[in-house]
Structure formats: structure tokens, C-alpha cells
């Protein structure tokens, strides 16, 4: 498994533009919320409880984040719990899937607008695992804004810039 530093520096290499990062603070939560809503419609009976695919995904993904970086994962737990709660409320409305698809599409439009500012393709186009790193990256960025995890920020930023220079050199060579 790649380290948190490696994952975050790869993601940050195509997320250096502040405008792009701002769009991600809107688009990524929309995509996550809508994906959890879609997965919330897939329900399973387990003993006396209803369990959704969203709940199972939350446990698995949060476990992955905890293996990467416990402090960032704790922030993601605080983000995911309200997402699970609110999507559970919407699952029981008359058209949850239409709501989910609408928000999902809007979230992705916002993401791609951000990448126009960045002048770089989204990280997941080269590595699908980067789809899981988006929320992890945003939590790291939030921590950095709050003055937390300064050592992590100092470690990933130069690596990200080096990776970006390599990407741009490769693109110019083509």
C-alpha cells in the first residue's frame, strides 16, 4: 500500500492551483454525498437491521484512511457520519436516485471546471485509486488551513511540485 505522503503528493501534483482546490471543496463533497445516497438505496437485511451499501463502503474506506493516517482519518469520520445520516434521511423520500444523480453530475461539472484552472487532468485518470484520495486530500488541506499537520504539508508540497514538473515535461515532450 502506498503511503499517505505518496498518495497525497500524487494527488496534490494536479491540485496546486488555489481555484481548483476551492472547486474541489464544493464538488468532492457533492460527489461523495450523492454516491452515498445512491449506495444507500441498496439495502440488505442483517439480523434485525437494515444495512446499506453506503454503510459498508464507509467502514471499508474509513479503515483504509485509518491505515494511511489516523489523524486525517478522524476528520473524515466527522465528515462521513453526517453524510451517512443525511443520505439515510433522503433514501426514504420518493426520488432519492434522481436527487443523487443530479447532485453527482453537478459535483463533477464543478470538478472539471476546477481542472480548467489547473490546466491538468484529474488524478483519477491515471490511477483510479485517486478517487479515494480526493476526500483524504481535502481533509489534509483543511488541516493545513487550520495550521495542523504542518510537517505533512511541508513533506508533500515539494514532492507534488516535482511530480507536476515531471508531468509537464512529459506533456511538452509529446
Beta strands, then each sheet from edge to edge (+ up, - down):
strand 1: 43-46
strand 2: 49-52
sheet 1: 1+ 2-
end
